[in-house]
């Protein structure tokens, strides 16, 4: 079989959720973020596993994502939509029982006009300048919004993956200043915020990347393995080059394996040179350029050439591959291609 295999460990994802739930504290609800197809892992399978593990609130980016998750899970759990109440989405939000996180006065007006009795939450901008009511708009709308009874008031940390960054304390102070004394439940912490400590937890935490084995949750269990078949091997002689642009030239006779994945499958071109893959516990350097469908690998250190090489797994985390590509684990996860044969464990 030529297709690479992406193995998703649902038990590991649930174990990571339970570990982050324990860190969140006994009086705090731990939700789960399954936006962007559960960070590229597969939202329907992941959402079902997390709901079975005890997650009673899920977060998605778009109403369309929420509709799909609701179709899988039925009436439970609560599903919050980060993008809020967009034009043309009123019927979808109502019929799928999705909870929009209102981000601005125009969304507030749309919600009040189109779905006045429908539950909602509120997102506040505490300094990230991305989504949420700005402080002046919050001051103008606060009374009306709180009187309508939001299920949740939340904000998002910009620098939680850097524990010593002063922006964390700045946003915490801003969030407290905007919300202290309200009766609605509050949420500030995603994965990084959970690790910052209890003062960031409030009533609900929203882990995302940590569920899927990514940083900054260093204690996470690996959630995926990516094994890519070897299509062909050859010995490249000194002075011969490999791949596009003659980017790598052999100095000595070198055994080279070509494996069947590339940047069309989310293995960023920028990862070479510098990336490695593994044969068992033996690292094998990527050589030449990563192309659309193929990666070339120096396998000269192996006694035998295996049928497949592992690009992501216990020996090489998604963040390690991301570092070689000059990016972050989030981008690698969400770029994992549709051509992979996906295997979910337990089956």
BAMARVO-116761 format. One record per residue (C-alpha): residue in three letters; z, x, y. Coordinates in steps of 0.001 Angstrom, whole numbers, padded with zeros to 6 digits, always signed. Example, Ala and Ser with C-alpha at 12.3 -4.5 7.8 and 13.67 -1.06 7.14 Angstrom:
BEGIN
Ala+007800+012300-004500;Ser+007140+013670-001060;
This chain:
BEGIN
Unk+000000+000000+000000;Unk-001022+001392+003391;Unk+001378-000583+005576;Unk+004665+000967+006608;Unk+007853-000830+005615;Unk+010528-001852+008111;Unk+013766-002678+006307;Unk+016270-004738+008309;Unk+019883-004718+007130;Unk+021316-008084+008161;Unk+024702-007162+006719;Unk+024818-004126+009026;Unk+023943-006275+012037;Unk+026733-008705+011158;Unk+029150-005824+010573;Unk+028291-004464+014018;Unk+028914-007909+015518;Unk+032305-008117+013799;Unk+033231-004631+015032;Unk+032307-005515+018614;Unk+034147-008815+018224;Unk+037274-006884+017244;Unk+036872-004639+020291;Unk+036473-007686+022523;Unk+039955-008952+021690;Unk+041531-012011+020118;Unk+041264-014318+023115;Unk+037637-013492+023901;Unk+034570-015148+022387;Unk+031953-012679+021186;Unk+028442-014048+021537;Unk+025204-012335+020444;Unk+022021-011540+022339;Unk+018865-012279+020337;Unk+016293-012094+023128;Unk+012936-010337+022679;Unk+012783-011361+019005;Unk+016291-009942+018486;Unk+015242-006630+020055;Unk+012152-006557+017845;Unk+014072-007114+014603;Unk+013251-010802+014051;Unk+015187-013424+015982;Unk+015104-016251+013468;Unk+016497-014230+010574;Unk+018985-012390+012774;Unk+020207-015523+014571;Unk+020795-017281+011256;Unk+022760-014311+009891;Unk+024882-013997+013032;Unk+025585-017728+013163;Unk+026671-017591+009528;Unk+028899-014617+010413;Unk+030656-016668+013084;Unk+028724-016282+016347;Unk+028929-019609+018169;Unk+026968-018613+021299;Unk+023588-016898+021446;Unk+021632-015602+024435;Unk+017854-015488+024863;Unk+015669-014437+027791;Unk+013225-017354+027830;Unk+013319-021044+027046;Unk+010547-020583+024473;Unk+012754-018152+022570;Unk+015620-020634+022654;Unk+013436-023467+021329;Unk+012463-021335+018325;Unk+016068-020338+017586;Unk+017239-023938+017948;Unk+014590-025004+015440;Unk+016038-022571+012922;Unk+019736-023275+013503;Unk+019945-026977+014308;Unk+022675-028252+016614;Unk+024847-025143+016541;Unk+025430-022700+018202;Unk+025214-022835+022016;Unk+022061-021098+023269;Unk+022035-019686+026811;Unk+018798-018800+028654;Unk+018983-015819+031024;Unk+015884-016809+033019;Unk+017556-020066+034015;Unk+015755-023320+034774;Unk+012123-022475+035468;Unk+009525-024897+036765;Unk+008060-026979+033931;Unk+010887-026250+031483;Unk+013146-029252+032053;Unk+011992-031188+028986;Unk+012218-028129+026723;Unk+015709-027266+027939;Unk+016917-030816+027412;Unk+015277-031499+024059;Unk+016392-028182+022545;Unk+019867-028405+024088;Unk+019483-025039+025800;Unk+021880-023930+028523;Unk+020054-022396+031498;Unk+021901-019744+033484;Unk+020968-020803+036999;Unk+020002-017809+039104;Unk+019212-019131+042579;Unk+019517-022200+044839;Unk+016024-023416+043900;Unk+016972-023422+040224;Unk+020162-025268+041080;Unk+018135-027923+042932;Unk+015625-028220+040091;Unk+018388-028648+037546;Unk+020190-031264+039630;Unk+016987-033240+040136;Unk+015393-033015+036697;Unk+018349-032766+034294;Unk+021451-033739+036281;Unk+023684-034391+033250;Unk+022524-031375+031240;Unk+024912-028411+030699;Unk+024268-025196+032611;Unk+025749-021827+033432;Unk+025530-019625+036498;Unk+024448-016016+036841;Unk+025728-013976+039789;Unk+024307-010827+041349;Unk+027136-008309+041686;Unk+024946-005415+042808;Unk+022160-005001+040266;Unk+019691-006901+042474;Unk+017752-008307+039554;Unk+018854-011844+038670;Unk+021574-014147+039910;Unk+022957-015843+043000;Unk+023428-013352+045793;Unk+026890-013448+047384;Unk+025717-015411+050424;Unk+023970-018042+048296;Unk+026995-018213+045994;Unk+029231-018858+048970;Unk+026937-021681+050105;Unk+026531-023265+046660;Unk+029815-022383+044970;Unk+031628-025643+045641;Unk+028806-027864+044424;Unk+028124-025718+041372;Unk+031761-025517+040321;Unk+032250-029232+040866;Unk+029402-029852+038407;Unk+031255-027871+035749;Unk+029271-024814+034602;Unk+029952-023793+031014;Unk+029851-020111+031963;Unk+029701-017920+035053;Unk+028349-014454+034314;Unk+026989-011248+035774;Unk+025436-008111+034311;Unk+026493-004465+034599;Unk+023876-001948+035712;Unk+025510+001269+034450;Unk+027783+000290+031575;Unk+026241+002947+029316;Unk+027730+005551+031699;Unk+031501+004912+031502;Unk+032368+007091+034503;Unk+029701+005666+036798;Unk+031328+004233+039962;Unk+029000+001233+039845;Unk+031019-000194+036957;Unk+034221-000539+038968;Unk+032239-001689+041987;Unk+030634-004530+040045;Unk+033908-005455+038382;Unk+035546-005791+041797;Unk+032600-007808+043092;Unk+032673-010140+040094;Unk+036397-010696+040452;Unk+036013-011319+044141;Unk+033331-013932+043511;Unk+035030-015674+040581;Unk+038806-015219+040555;Unk+040488-018609+040506;Unk+037610-020613+039058;Unk+038210-022721+035948;Unk+034851-021966+034286;Unk+034689-019325+031601;Unk+033472-015915+032782;Unk+031354-013144+031213;Unk+030504-009653+032465;Unk+030259-007353+029438;Unk+027347-006662+027110;Unk+027645-003843+024538;Unk+028439-001126+027081;Unk+030835-003370+028964;Unk+032792-004085+025797;Unk+033306-000345+025368;Unk+034550+000005+028972;Unk+037730-001844+028032;Unk+039556-005167+028224;Unk+039382-005564+032003;Unk+035620-006076+031642;Unk+035818-008640+028815;Unk+036929-011849+030562;Unk+036312-014942+028365;Unk+033056-014060+026590;Unk+031230-010836+025740;Unk+027512-010612+025008;Unk+026650-007646+022740;Unk+022971-006931+022307;Unk+021673-003456+021444;Unk+024912-002490+019693;Unk+024246-005163+017080;Unk+021028-003404+016141;Unk+022439+000092+015775;Unk+021704+001344+019291;Unk+023656+003316+021856;Unk+026067+003205+023554;Unk+027851+001821+020461;Unk+028149+005101+018609;Unk+030111+003540+015735;Unk+027331+001078+014913;Unk+025968+000924+011399;Unk+022225+001677+011225;Unk+020398-001641+011120;Unk+016849-000553+010324;Unk+014913+001912+008223;Unk+011232+002646+008824;Unk+009408+004222+005888;Unk+005755+005176+006392;Unk+003340+005939+003521;Unk+001644+009308+003210;Unk-002105+008708+003158;Unk-003358+012243+002679;Unk-002220+015861+002608;Unk-004134+019072+003305;Unk-003524+022725+003975;Unk-004477+023757+007499;Unk-005485+027382+007807;Unk-004485+029742+010643;Unk-006542+029044+013739;Unk-007362+025469+012708;Unk-006094+022612+014847;Unk-004736+019160+014063;Unk-005498+015874+015776;Unk-006835+014857+019155;Unk-007191+017459+021874;Unk-006524+020388+019521;Unk-002920+019911+020579;Unk-001466+021911+017675;Unk-002949+025002+016056;Unk-001716+026561+012829;Unk-000362+030105+013052;Unk+000090+030334+009263;Unk-001230+028226+006361;Unk+000523+024877+006817;Unk+000781+021863+004542;Unk+000130+018755+006657;Unk+000682+015112+005705;Unk-000919+012205+007531;Unk+001165+009008+007573;Unk-000001+005472+008316;Unk+001619+004430+011594;Unk+001113+005298+015226;Unk+001530+004137+018773;Unk+000017+000748+017874;Unk+003142+000332+015742;Unk+005623+001401+018413;Unk+005729+005134+017634;Unk+005200+006297+021191;Unk+002576+008938+021808;Unk+005040+010777+024037;Unk+007333+011502+021075;Unk+005178+014448+019987;Unk+005826+017301+020101;Unk+009535+017151+019388;Unk+009873+014270+016960;Unk+010767+014782+013318;Unk+010608+012529+010287;Unk+012529+012891+007053;Unk+011799+013358+003379;Unk+015179+012516+001917;Unk+017514+014760+003912;Unk+014818+017293+004864;Unk+013427+017140+008412;Unk+009681+017484+008835;Unk+008293+018160+012335;Unk+005627+015925+013816;Unk+002668+018090+014861;Unk-000312+017327+017053;Unk-000598+014070+018938;Unk+000575+010716+017685;Unk-002545+008556+017539;Unk-003036+004801+017341;Unk-002628+004452+013578;Unk-001652+007903+012310;Unk+000949+010651+012661;Unk+000538+014181+011297;Unk+003577+015977+009919;Unk+004343+019519+008804;Unk+005556+019132+005213;Unk+005399+022811+004323;Unk+009145+022897+003701;Unk+008956+020398+000829;Unk+008716+021265-002847;Unk+007019+017923-003536;Unk+005286+015545-001153;Unk+006885+012073-001344;Unk+004926+008840-001251;Unk+006476+008023+002129;Unk+008380+009635+004974;Unk+011190+008049+006956;Unk+010714+007771+010710;Unk+013938+005850+011485;Unk+016952+005650+009211;Unk+020358+007149+008452;Unk+019194+010694+009297;Unk+017244+009749+012416;Unk+018504+006944+014615;Unk+016341+004820+016840;Unk+017935+006572+019832;Unk+017058+010013+018472;Unk+013415+009022+018141;Unk+013608+007487+021616;Unk+014985+010728+023059;Unk+011990+012626+021662;Unk+009734+010087+023378;Unk+011597+010341+026672;Unk+012725+006725+026557;Unk+015616+004596+025266;Unk+016344+002949+021940;Unk+015796-000498+023447;Unk+012117+000297+024046;Unk+011586+001686+020556;Unk+013216-001336+018920;Unk+011288-003894+020944;Unk+008002-002035+020367;Unk+008137-002126+016571;Unk+004728-003402+015587;Unk+003551-006500+013777;Unk+001758-004478+011080;Unk+004945-003409+009364;Unk+005886-005047+006102;Unk+009290-006436+007026;Unk+011977-006594+004353;Unk+015309-008251+005125;Unk+018414-007295+003189;Unk+020094-009087+001591;Unk+017029-011003+000478;
